[in-house]
Amino acid sequence: MNKKGSLTCVGTGITLGAHLTPNARKHIEQADIVFSAMNSSLARLWLSEMNPNVHDLQQYYQKGKPRKQTYKEMVEAMLKAVRDGKNVVGAFYGHPGIFASPPHWAIEQAREEGYQAQMLPGISADDCLLADCGVDPGQRGCASFEASQFIRNHRPVDNSAYLILWQVGILGDSDYQFTTSTPYKQLLVDVLSEYYPLDHQITLYEAQTLAIESTRITQIKLGEFPVTATSQITTMLLPPSAKLKANKEIRAKLAQLDAISLQNCG
């Protein structure tokens, strides 16, 4: 039996004010307390127009402070309100389950303690990228990795599919300065050059966060990436550089199955 108090983590989408779902808006408006992880005063003002009781989670960030500790404090702030019997909403940029640890941790802990907790999806950066760049994952397939994780581990690349690398603008950012430098970016190129030629055309993408801003879609050669400007929200899209390789054995078996199916239908 669930205790009094609940937690709902919602995504506010990428473009402020344009991507919020009706369901997420309803939960924000009806919450006793809204905890905002939005990193702009404009976003917090927008939330406060829907619910005047907005608490800022950004206050837990401090220079030099371990990110994991910050996240734990965010989780504890939300859970304290839940334990007090409040209907709590955590509002997170984009999708609350993508590149966001506190929502996952908070929901898991709330459920373990017997409280009702759920996550509501939001429009994410990859949703925007697929739409803005005209990519259909169903056509050639698509793999997606966080860029620093990608270069730190052996991750086989299928270069007959699309490859999306997130946060290429903060490669190797171990001290949370939200920036990178040319040598780190060159390391990524070195890894990718095993699968793609240096003149392979790639796209650097940044979704539109405000209606008055423009979407960034910059096409460059892979080898130019180390000296190309990036930000903490830059995503790299690599289109396929190889053709799909037919699995002749499986195709033959599929043809046999099709023939049997036709016979049975006759």
N, C-alpha and C positions, 0 to 999 in steps of 0.2 A: 504493500500500500504506500503510495507516494505521500510524502510529507507536504505541509503547506509551504508554498514558495516554489518558484519555477525559474528556469533559465532558457532563454531562446537567443541563439546567436544568429544574426541576420547579416546578409551581404547588402551593401548599399549600391553595388554596381561600380562601374568605372567612371562614367560621366556623371558628375554631381547633379542630382535632381532628375535625371532622365532615365536612369536604369533601375530605380527602386521598384520592386514588385508590389502589387496591391496587398499581398499577404504580409510582406515584411513591414510595409507602412502601417498596417493595422496593429501589428504587434508593438511597434514603436509607440504609436498613439495611445495604446491601452496599457503600456507598462507602468509599473510604479516607479521604476528607476531605469534610465538608459545609460549604459556605459559606452562612451565613444572612444574608439581607437583611431578615429580620423585625425590626420596630421595637419589640418588647416583650420584656422579660426572660422573661415567661411563655411566649412562643412559642419562644424559644431553649431554655428548659428542656424544653419538649415535644419539640423536635428532638433534644436530647441524650439523651432516653430511648430514642430509636430508634438513635442513633449517638453515642457519647461524644466523637467528634472533630469538634466543631462550631467553626467560626471565624466571628467576627462581622464582617460587611461594613459595619455601621452605623458602625464606628469611623472610616471615611473621611469621614464628614460633619463639617464644621466651619462654624461661623458665618462668613459672609462669603466662604467658599471657593466658587469657581465650580463649579456642579453638574457640568458636563462633565468637569472635572478629577477630581472624586469618582468619577464613573462609570468613567473611564479607570483609576483606581487599583483599583477593584473588579475590573474585567476582568483587569488585570495580576496581581492576587493569585490569581485562579482559574487563569489560564493558566500561572503559574509552577508551580503544583502539577501541572497537566497535563503540562508539560514535564519534570517530575521523575518521570514515569511513573505518576502516581497516577490512580485512577478517582475523578473529582471530581463532586460534585453541588452545584449552586447552587440553593438553596431560596428561592423568591420568593412573596410574598403574592399570593393570587388566581391569576390566569393569568400565567405568566412572560413572555408575549409582548404583554401589554396594559399600556400606560403603564409600560413597563419597558425602558429602553435597554440596560443592561448584559448581559442574557441574549442579545439579538440580536447585540450587538457581539462578545461572547465566543465565541459559536457560530460566527459568520462567521470570526473570526480563527483559531480552533482548526482549522477545516476548511481554511483557507488554508495553515496550517502542517503539514497532513497528519494531524491527529488526528481520531478519531471524535468527533462532537459531535451532540447532538440536543436537542430541546425536547419536554417532555411537558406536555400541557394541564392546566389546573386549572379548577375552578369559579370564574368571574369575577363581578365586581359586576353586569355586565349580565345574566348568567344569573340571579342572585338577583332583580334588578329585574323581569325579565320574569315570574318566578314569583310574586313577592310582590305585584306590581301588576296581575297578570292580563292582561298584554299579549301578544298573538300577532302577531308581525311579518308572518306570512303573510296576515293579514286585511286590513290597510290599508297595510302597508309601514312601514318604520322607518328613520330616518336618525340617525346618531350622530356627535357632534363634541366635541372638547375645547373648553370654553367660551371661553377666552382666544383660542385660534386662530380660533374661530368669529367673534368680534367684530372681530378684526384683519384679516380677509379677507372678500371678497365671496363669501358662500356662499348660493346660492339655496335657498330653503326651500319644500318642498312641504307646505303646511299641511293637505293631505288625508291625510297620513300621520303617524305618531308621530314626535316629535323628542326625542332624548335628548342632554342637554348635561352633560358630565362636568366635575367640579372647579369648579362655580360658586361654591364657597366660597373660592377663591383667585384670583379674577379679577384680572388685572393684577399678579400677584405676581412682579415682575421681580427682587426681591432675596431670594427664597426664604424668606419669613417665614411661609408657609403660612396666609395670611390675606388678607382684602380689606376694603373699606369701602363705605359706601353709594353714593358717586359712581360707583364701578366697577360696582356692581350695577345702578345706574340706567342706565348705558350699555347693558348687556345688554337691559334692558327696552325701551330706545329702539329698539334694533335689531329685537327681536322684535315690537314694536308695529306694524311694517310688515306683519306677517303674521297677528297675533292681536290681538283686542280686549283692553283692559286688564283687563276682568272675566273673561277666559278662565281657567277653573280649571286649575291646574297642580299637580303633585305634587313635593315635595322628598323625596328618598329617601336613606336611609343603611342599608346592609345590616348584618345582625347579625354582629358579629365574634367575640363570645363567647357561649356558651350562656346565660349569666346576663344578657345584655343583650337589649334589645328592638329590633326593626327600626323605623326611623323612616319613616313614611309620612304626611307633612303636606300637606294640600291647602289651597292658598291661591289668591287671584286673582293674575294675572300682575303687576298694578300694585302689589301688596303686597310683592313680592319684595325690593326694596331695604332694607326695614326688618324683614325676617324673619331670624332667627338661622340661620347656616349654619356648617359646619365644613369642614375640608379634604377630607372624604370625601363631601360633599353632592353629589347628582346631581339634575338637574332633568328631569322628564318632562312633555312637553307633548302632550296628546292632540290628535287632528285637530280643526281648527276649520272645515273646509270639507268638502263632500261630494266623492266621486270624480267626475270628469268623464268621461263615456263618450266613447270614441273611435269615433264612429259609422262612419267609413270602414273602420277595421280590423274592427269587429264585423261589418260587412256582408261583408267578405272572408272572415272566419272562418266565417260562415254558409254561404257558397258552398263553401268547402272541406269543411265538414261534410256538405253535401248530396252533393258528389262522392264522399266517402268512403262514404256510405250506399249510393249507387248501385253503387259498385264491390263492396261487400260483398254486395249483392243478386245 
